[in-house]
Amino acid sequence: MIFKLFDLDFAENKVCKKYRKDIFKKIAGLTYSEKRKVLKKVDLEFVNVIENIDMNRPRRLDFMTHSDRFYLSVRLSFVDKAIKEIKRRSNIRLVSRRKINE
């Protein structure tokens, strides 16, 4: 008989690797400065989420018990929103430059 051991650390690393890959796929098309702005904005949103969580109360969701997975899942959820806002600001800046040059 062969017994398979379930390695929890390996499973968590596999899930976290998928989150990281998804984040990098989403920001792959941006320039370096846009990536930096997006990641900075996402980190600020993450800090806002952490401030609103009551750490004294036990959490019922399993994905929140592993801090790295929680961090990556929150970052992934805010990446799209941050990209849209950065693109919107750059479009507004581009339109204002065109109006000035006309």
C-alpha positions in Angstrom: 0.0 0.0 0.0 1.1 3.5 -0.8 0.0 6.2 1.5 -0.1 9.7 0.2 0.5 12.4 2.7 -1.3 15.6 2.2 1.2 18.4 2.4 -0.7 21.5 3.5 2.3 23.8 2.9 2.6 22.5 -0.7 -1.1 23.0 -1.4 -0.9 26.6 0.0 2.2 27.4 -2.1 0.4 26.1 -5.2 -2.7 28.3 -4.6 -0.5 31.3 -3.9 1.6 30.7 -7.0 -1.6 30.8 -9.0 -2.6 34.1 -7.4 0.8 35.6 -8.2 0.6 34.4 -11.8 -2.8 35.9 -12.3 -1.6 39.3 -10.8 1.4 39.3 -13.2 -0.8 38.4 -16.2 -3.1 41.4 -15.5 -0.4 43.9 -15.2 1.8 42.5 -18.0 0.7 45.0 -20.6 1.4 48.1 -18.6 4.6 50.2 -18.6 6.9 50.1 -15.7 5.6 53.4 -14.2 2.0 52.3 -14.6 2.8 48.9 -12.9 4.4 50.8 -10.0 1.4 53.1 -9.7 -1.1 50.2 -9.9 0.8 48.1 -7.3 1.1 51.1 -5.0 -2.6 51.8 -5.2 -3.5 48.1 -4.6 -1.3 48.1 -1.5 -3.1 51.2 -0.2 -6.5 49.5 -0.8 -5.2 46.4 1.1 -4.2 48.5 4.1 -7.7 50.0 4.1 -9.2 46.5 4.1 -7.0 45.4 6.9 -8.0 48.4 9.0 -11.7 47.4 8.6 -11.2 43.8 9.8 -11.7 43.1 13.4 -8.6 40.9 14.3 -10.0 40.0 17.7 -13.0 38.2 16.3 -12.3 34.7 14.9 -12.6 34.4 11.2 -14.8 31.8 9.7 -13.4 31.7 6.2 -10.5 29.3 5.6 -8.8 31.4 2.9 -8.3 34.2 5.4 -6.4 32.1 7.9 -3.4 31.9 5.7 -2.0 35.4 5.5 -0.2 35.1 2.2 -3.2 33.7 0.4 -5.4 36.5 1.9 -3.0 39.2 0.9 -2.7 37.9 -2.7 -6.5 37.4 -3.0 -7.2 40.9 -1.9 -4.5 42.3 -4.2 -5.9 40.3 -7.1 -9.4 41.7 -6.5 -8.2 45.3 -6.5 -5.9 45.1 -9.5 -8.6 45.6 -12.1 -10.1 48.5 -10.3 -6.6 50.1 -10.0 -5.8 49.6 -13.6 -9.0 51.2 -14.7 -8.4 54.2 -12.6 -4.8 54.6 -13.8 -5.9 54.3 -17.4 -8.8 56.8 -16.8 -6.4 59.4 -15.3 -3.9 59.0 -18.2 -6.7 59.4 -20.7 -7.9 62.6 -19.0 -4.3 63.9 -19.0 -4.0 63.1 -22.7 -7.2 64.8 -23.6 -6.3 67.9 -21.6 -2.9 68.1 -23.3 -4.6 67.9 -26.7 -7.0 70.7 -25.8 -4.1 72.9 -24.7 -2.2 72.3 -27.9 -5.2 73.1 -30.1 
